[in-house]
Amino acid sequence: MWQRLLADALVLAHGAFVAFVALGALAVLWRRWVLWLHLPALAWGILIELRGWICPLTRLENAFRRSAGEAGYEGGFVEHYVVPVLYPAALDRELQLNLALAAAAVNLVIYAFVAARWRRRPAAG
């Protein structure tokens, strides 16, 4: 029972991490120090997609599910949870590369906005 709860909690945490990777640059507008959390997270998210790796959180979730007597799943978190919501077809290598490029492009645009805003207004205290 507790293994299933851990697996479900891990899915929520993993989803939050994916959202942070995708849009964490927006949080930098709120607090500059978030930059030092977001850049490594963004690099990790892009690297996972570019290399076609399975995130360790996915492996841990599957281990918890198997411990709870449930079936694990093949592939990664994005393929299992995100892609079915966004795309009807299965995740393939081309889609993974496009997701990595999209994450990089979205964040590049946001960081360009952040940099322009910082140049106009100096940091507080």
PyMOL CGO cylinders between C-alpha atoms (Angstrom):
from pymol import cmd
from pymol.cgo import CYLINDER

trace = [
    CYLINDER, 0.00, 0.00, 0.00, 2.68, 2.52, 0.97, 0.3, 1, 1, 1, 1, 1, 1,
    CYLINDER, 2.68, 2.52, 0.97, 4.66, 1.62, -2.17, 0.3, 1, 1, 1, 1, 1, 1,
    CYLINDER, 4.66, 1.62, -2.17, 1.72, 2.66, -4.33, 0.3, 1, 1, 1, 1, 1, 1,
    CYLINDER, 1.72, 2.66, -4.33, 1.43, 5.94, -2.44, 0.3, 1, 1, 1, 1, 1, 1,
    CYLINDER, 1.43, 5.94, -2.44, 5.15, 6.54, -2.93, 0.3, 1, 1, 1, 1, 1, 1,
    CYLINDER, 5.15, 6.54, -2.93, 4.82, 5.78, -6.65, 0.3, 1, 1, 1, 1, 1, 1,
    CYLINDER, 4.82, 5.78, -6.65, 1.88, 8.19, -6.96, 0.3, 1, 1, 1, 1, 1, 1,
    CYLINDER, 1.88, 8.19, -6.96, 3.73, 10.89, -5.01, 0.3, 1, 1, 1, 1, 1, 1,
    CYLINDER, 3.73, 10.89, -5.01, 6.74, 10.36, -7.24, 0.3, 1, 1, 1, 1, 1, 1,
    CYLINDER, 6.74, 10.36, -7.24, 4.57, 10.85, -10.33, 0.3, 1, 1, 1, 1, 1, 1,
    CYLINDER, 4.57, 10.85, -10.33, 3.41, 14.19, -8.95, 0.3, 1, 1, 1, 1, 1, 1,
    CYLINDER, 3.41, 14.19, -8.95, 6.97, 15.24, -8.09, 0.3, 1, 1, 1, 1, 1, 1,
    CYLINDER, 6.97, 15.24, -8.09, 8.20, 14.07, -11.50, 0.3, 1, 1, 1, 1, 1, 1,
    CYLINDER, 8.20, 14.07, -11.50, 5.43, 16.02, -13.22, 0.3, 1, 1, 1, 1, 1, 1,
    CYLINDER, 5.43, 16.02, -13.22, 6.36, 19.13, -11.25, 0.3, 1, 1, 1, 1, 1, 1,
    CYLINDER, 6.36, 19.13, -11.25, 10.00, 18.66, -12.27, 0.3, 1, 1, 1, 1, 1, 1,
    CYLINDER, 10.00, 18.66, -12.27, 9.02, 18.34, -15.95, 0.3, 1, 1, 1, 1, 1, 1,
    CYLINDER, 9.02, 18.34, -15.95, 6.94, 21.53, -15.65, 0.3, 1, 1, 1, 1, 1, 1,
    CYLINDER, 6.94, 21.53, -15.65, 9.89, 23.27, -13.97, 0.3, 1, 1, 1, 1, 1, 1,
    CYLINDER, 9.89, 23.27, -13.97, 12.19, 22.17, -16.79, 0.3, 1, 1, 1, 1, 1, 1,
    CYLINDER, 12.19, 22.17, -16.79, 9.73, 23.44, -19.40, 0.3, 1, 1, 1, 1, 1, 1,
    CYLINDER, 9.73, 23.44, -19.40, 8.77, 26.75, -17.79, 0.3, 1, 1, 1, 1, 1, 1,
    CYLINDER, 8.77, 26.75, -17.79, 11.11, 27.32, -14.86, 0.3, 1, 1, 1, 1, 1, 1,
    CYLINDER, 11.11, 27.32, -14.86, 12.62, 30.38, -16.51, 0.3, 1, 1, 1, 1, 1, 1,
    CYLINDER, 12.62, 30.38, -16.51, 9.38, 32.16, -15.63, 0.3, 1, 1, 1, 1, 1, 1,
    CYLINDER, 9.38, 32.16, -15.63, 10.20, 31.66, -11.95, 0.3, 1, 1, 1, 1, 1, 1,
    CYLINDER, 10.20, 31.66, -11.95, 13.46, 33.52, -12.54, 0.3, 1, 1, 1, 1, 1, 1,
    CYLINDER, 13.46, 33.52, -12.54, 11.33, 36.62, -13.12, 0.3, 1, 1, 1, 1, 1, 1,
    CYLINDER, 11.33, 36.62, -13.12, 10.07, 36.17, -9.57, 0.3, 1, 1, 1, 1, 1, 1,
    CYLINDER, 10.07, 36.17, -9.57, 13.41, 35.37, -7.88, 0.3, 1, 1, 1, 1, 1, 1,
    CYLINDER, 13.41, 35.37, -7.88, 16.80, 35.56, -9.58, 0.3, 1, 1, 1, 1, 1, 1,
    CYLINDER, 16.80, 35.56, -9.58, 18.30, 32.77, -7.47, 0.3, 1, 1, 1, 1, 1, 1,
    CYLINDER, 18.30, 32.77, -7.47, 15.93, 30.29, -9.14, 0.3, 1, 1, 1, 1, 1, 1,
    CYLINDER, 15.93, 30.29, -9.14, 18.24, 30.57, -12.15, 0.3, 1, 1, 1, 1, 1, 1,
    CYLINDER, 18.24, 30.57, -12.15, 20.77, 28.39, -10.30, 0.3, 1, 1, 1, 1, 1, 1,
    CYLINDER, 20.77, 28.39, -10.30, 18.15, 25.68, -9.80, 0.3, 1, 1, 1, 1, 1, 1,
    CYLINDER, 18.15, 25.68, -9.80, 16.58, 25.93, -13.22, 0.3, 1, 1, 1, 1, 1, 1,
    CYLINDER, 16.58, 25.93, -13.22, 19.65, 25.83, -15.46, 0.3, 1, 1, 1, 1, 1, 1,
    CYLINDER, 19.65, 25.83, -15.46, 20.86, 22.41, -14.19, 0.3, 1, 1, 1, 1, 1, 1,
    CYLINDER, 20.86, 22.41, -14.19, 17.29, 21.07, -14.30, 0.3, 1, 1, 1, 1, 1, 1,
    CYLINDER, 17.29, 21.07, -14.30, 16.88, 22.34, -17.86, 0.3, 1, 1, 1, 1, 1, 1,
    CYLINDER, 16.88, 22.34, -17.86, 20.21, 20.82, -18.89, 0.3, 1, 1, 1, 1, 1, 1,
    CYLINDER, 20.21, 20.82, -18.89, 19.21, 17.48, -17.35, 0.3, 1, 1, 1, 1, 1, 1,
    CYLINDER, 19.21, 17.48, -17.35, 15.79, 17.50, -19.04, 0.3, 1, 1, 1, 1, 1, 1,
    CYLINDER, 15.79, 17.50, -19.04, 17.26, 18.31, -22.43, 0.3, 1, 1, 1, 1, 1, 1,
    CYLINDER, 17.26, 18.31, -22.43, 20.03, 15.73, -22.00, 0.3, 1, 1, 1, 1, 1, 1,
    CYLINDER, 20.03, 15.73, -22.00, 17.52, 13.00, -21.08, 0.3, 1, 1, 1, 1, 1, 1,
    CYLINDER, 17.52, 13.00, -21.08, 15.53, 13.72, -24.24, 0.3, 1, 1, 1, 1, 1, 1,
    CYLINDER, 15.53, 13.72, -24.24, 18.51, 14.13, -26.56, 0.3, 1, 1, 1, 1, 1, 1,
    CYLINDER, 18.51, 14.13, -26.56, 20.18, 10.94, -25.39, 0.3, 1, 1, 1, 1, 1, 1,
    CYLINDER, 20.18, 10.94, -25.39, 16.94, 8.94, -25.28, 0.3, 1, 1, 1, 1, 1, 1,
    CYLINDER, 16.94, 8.94, -25.28, 17.62, 7.95, -21.66, 0.3, 1, 1, 1, 1, 1, 1,
    CYLINDER, 17.62, 7.95, -21.66, 15.04, 6.89, -19.10, 0.3, 1, 1, 1, 1, 1, 1,
    CYLINDER, 15.04, 6.89, -19.10, 14.98, 9.20, -16.08, 0.3, 1, 1, 1, 1, 1, 1,
    CYLINDER, 14.98, 9.20, -16.08, 15.96, 7.55, -12.78, 0.3, 1, 1, 1, 1, 1, 1,
    CYLINDER, 15.96, 7.55, -12.78, 12.68, 8.79, -11.28, 0.3, 1, 1, 1, 1, 1, 1,
    CYLINDER, 12.68, 8.79, -11.28, 10.81, 6.63, -13.80, 0.3, 1, 1, 1, 1, 1, 1,
    CYLINDER, 10.81, 6.63, -13.80, 12.80, 3.57, -12.77, 0.3, 1, 1, 1, 1, 1, 1,
    CYLINDER, 12.80, 3.57, -12.77, 12.12, 4.32, -9.10, 0.3, 1, 1, 1, 1, 1, 1,
    CYLINDER, 12.12, 4.32, -9.10, 8.40, 4.77, -9.73, 0.3, 1, 1, 1, 1, 1, 1,
    CYLINDER, 8.40, 4.77, -9.73, 8.26, 1.44, -11.56, 0.3, 1, 1, 1, 1, 1, 1,
    CYLINDER, 8.26, 1.44, -11.56, 10.12, -0.25, -8.71, 0.3, 1, 1, 1, 1, 1, 1,
    CYLINDER, 10.12, -0.25, -8.71, 7.57, 1.10, -6.22, 0.3, 1, 1, 1, 1, 1, 1,
    CYLINDER, 7.57, 1.10, -6.22, 4.68, -0.05, -8.45, 0.3, 1, 1, 1, 1, 1, 1,
    CYLINDER, 4.68, -0.05, -8.45, 6.13, -3.57, -8.77, 0.3, 1, 1, 1, 1, 1, 1,
    CYLINDER, 6.13, -3.57, -8.77, 6.66, -3.69, -4.98, 0.3, 1, 1, 1, 1, 1, 1,
    CYLINDER, 6.66, -3.69, -4.98, 2.98, -2.83, -4.59, 0.3, 1, 1, 1, 1, 1, 1,
    CYLINDER, 2.98, -2.83, -4.59, 2.03, -5.70, -6.91, 0.3, 1, 1, 1, 1, 1, 1,
    CYLINDER, 2.03, -5.70, -6.91, 1.23, -3.42, -9.83, 0.3, 1, 1, 1, 1, 1, 1,
    CYLINDER, 1.23, -3.42, -9.83, 2.67, -3.55, -13.31, 0.3, 1, 1, 1, 1, 1, 1,
    CYLINDER, 2.67, -3.55, -13.31, 5.40, -1.13, -14.19, 0.3, 1, 1, 1, 1, 1, 1,
    CYLINDER, 5.40, -1.13, -14.19, 5.57, 0.34, -17.68, 0.3, 1, 1, 1, 1, 1, 1,
    CYLINDER, 5.57, 0.34, -17.68, 8.04, 0.55, -20.52, 0.3, 1, 1, 1, 1, 1, 1,
    CYLINDER, 8.04, 0.55, -20.52, 9.56, 3.80, -21.65, 0.3, 1, 1, 1, 1, 1, 1,
    CYLINDER, 9.56, 3.80, -21.65, 9.88, 7.03, -19.76, 0.3, 1, 1, 1, 1, 1, 1,
    CYLINDER, 9.88, 7.03, -19.76, 7.72, 9.37, -17.74, 0.3, 1, 1, 1, 1, 1, 1,
    CYLINDER, 7.72, 9.37, -17.74, 7.07, 11.72, -20.66, 0.3, 1, 1, 1, 1, 1, 1,
    CYLINDER, 7.07, 11.72, -20.66, 6.15, 8.82, -22.92, 0.3, 1, 1, 1, 1, 1, 1,
    CYLINDER, 6.15, 8.82, -22.92, 3.83, 7.25, -20.34, 0.3, 1, 1, 1, 1, 1, 1,
    CYLINDER, 3.83, 7.25, -20.34, 2.09, 10.29, -18.84, 0.3, 1, 1, 1, 1, 1, 1,
    CYLINDER, 2.09, 10.29, -18.84, 2.65, 13.40, -20.96, 0.3, 1, 1, 1, 1, 1, 1,
    CYLINDER, 2.65, 13.40, -20.96, 2.63, 12.15, -24.55, 0.3, 1, 1, 1, 1, 1, 1,
    CYLINDER, 2.63, 12.15, -24.55, -0.76, 10.39, -24.33, 0.3, 1, 1, 1, 1, 1, 1,
    CYLINDER, -0.76, 10.39, -24.33, -2.25, 13.70, -23.24, 0.3, 1, 1, 1, 1, 1, 1,
    CYLINDER, -2.25, 13.70, -23.24, -0.54, 15.76, -25.94, 0.3, 1, 1, 1, 1, 1, 1,
    CYLINDER, -0.54, 15.76, -25.94, -0.10, 13.34, -28.83, 0.3, 1, 1, 1, 1, 1, 1,
    CYLINDER, -0.10, 13.34, -28.83, -2.14, 10.37, -30.02, 0.3, 1, 1, 1, 1, 1, 1,
    CYLINDER, -2.14, 10.37, -30.02, 0.86, 8.46, -31.44, 0.3, 1, 1, 1, 1, 1, 1,
    CYLINDER, 0.86, 8.46, -31.44, 3.59, 6.73, -29.44, 0.3, 1, 1, 1, 1, 1, 1,
    CYLINDER, 3.59, 6.73, -29.44, 6.74, 8.60, -28.53, 0.3, 1, 1, 1, 1, 1, 1,
    CYLINDER, 6.74, 8.60, -28.53, 9.53, 8.04, -31.01, 0.3, 1, 1, 1, 1, 1, 1,
    CYLINDER, 9.53, 8.04, -31.01, 13.06, 9.37, -31.33, 0.3, 1, 1, 1, 1, 1, 1,
    CYLINDER, 13.06, 9.37, -31.33, 12.03, 12.27, -33.55, 0.3, 1, 1, 1, 1, 1, 1,
    CYLINDER, 12.03, 12.27, -33.55, 9.40, 13.41, -31.06, 0.3, 1, 1, 1, 1, 1, 1,
    CYLINDER, 9.40, 13.41, -31.06, 11.94, 13.19, -28.22, 0.3, 1, 1, 1, 1, 1, 1,
    CYLINDER, 11.94, 13.19, -28.22, 14.31, 15.44, -30.15, 0.3, 1, 1, 1, 1, 1, 1,
    CYLINDER, 14.31, 15.44, -30.15, 11.49, 17.87, -30.86, 0.3, 1, 1, 1, 1, 1, 1,
    CYLINDER, 11.49, 17.87, -30.86, 10.56, 17.95, -27.15, 0.3, 1, 1, 1, 1, 1, 1,
    CYLINDER, 10.56, 17.95, -27.15, 14.17, 18.74, -26.26, 0.3, 1, 1, 1, 1, 1, 1,
    CYLINDER, 14.17, 18.74, -26.26, 14.30, 21.50, -28.87, 0.3, 1, 1, 1, 1, 1, 1,
    CYLINDER, 14.30, 21.50, -28.87, 10.97, 22.89, -27.69, 0.3, 1, 1, 1, 1, 1, 1,
    CYLINDER, 10.97, 22.89, -27.69, 12.16, 23.00, -24.07, 0.3, 1, 1, 1, 1, 1, 1,
    CYLINDER, 12.16, 23.00, -24.07, 15.34, 24.76, -25.14, 0.3, 1, 1, 1, 1, 1, 1,
    CYLINDER, 15.34, 24.76, -25.14, 13.53, 27.23, -27.41, 0.3, 1, 1, 1, 1, 1, 1,
    CYLINDER, 13.53, 27.23, -27.41, 10.80, 28.14, -24.90, 0.3, 1, 1, 1, 1, 1, 1,
    CYLINDER, 10.80, 28.14, -24.90, 13.36, 28.75, -22.18, 0.3, 1, 1, 1, 1, 1, 1,
    CYLINDER, 13.36, 28.75, -22.18, 15.67, 30.67, -24.50, 0.3, 1, 1, 1, 1, 1, 1,
    CYLINDER, 15.67, 30.67, -24.50, 12.84, 33.07, -25.32, 0.3, 1, 1, 1, 1, 1, 1,
    CYLINDER, 12.84, 33.07, -25.32, 11.93, 33.46, -21.65, 0.3, 1, 1, 1, 1, 1, 1,
    CYLINDER, 11.93, 33.46, -21.65, 15.56, 34.01, -20.63, 0.3, 1, 1, 1, 1, 1, 1,
    CYLINDER, 15.56, 34.01, -20.63, 15.95, 36.63, -23.37, 0.3, 1, 1, 1, 1, 1, 1,
    CYLINDER, 15.95, 36.63, -23.37, 12.98, 38.45, -21.83, 0.3, 1, 1, 1, 1, 1, 1,
    CYLINDER, 12.98, 38.45, -21.83, 14.49, 38.01, -18.33, 0.3, 1, 1, 1, 1, 1, 1,
    CYLINDER, 14.49, 38.01, -18.33, 17.85, 39.40, -19.49, 0.3, 1, 1, 1, 1, 1, 1,
    CYLINDER, 17.85, 39.40, -19.49, 16.19, 42.40, -21.14, 0.3, 1, 1, 1, 1, 1, 1,
    CYLINDER, 16.19, 42.40, -21.14, 14.22, 43.08, -17.99, 0.3, 1, 1, 1, 1, 1, 1,
    CYLINDER, 14.22, 43.08, -17.99, 17.34, 42.81, -15.81, 0.3, 1, 1, 1, 1, 1, 1,
    CYLINDER, 17.34, 42.81, -15.81, 19.20, 45.26, -18.04, 0.3, 1, 1, 1, 1, 1, 1,
    CYLINDER, 19.20, 45.26, -18.04, 16.38, 47.81, -17.64, 0.3, 1, 1, 1, 1, 1, 1,
    CYLINDER, 16.38, 47.81, -17.64, 16.14, 47.41, -13.87, 0.3, 1, 1, 1, 1, 1, 1,
    CYLINDER, 16.14, 47.41, -13.87, 19.04, 46.70, -11.50, 0.3, 1, 1, 1, 1, 1, 1,
    CYLINDER, 19.04, 46.70, -11.50, 18.76, 43.97, -8.90, 0.3, 1, 1, 1, 1, 1, 1,
    CYLINDER, 18.76, 43.97, -8.90, 17.22, 44.88, -5.57, 0.3, 1, 1, 1, 1, 1, 1,
    CYLINDER, 17.22, 44.88, -5.57, 19.44, 44.80, -2.46, 0.3, 1, 1, 1, 1, 1, 1,
]
cmd.load_cgo(trace, "trace")
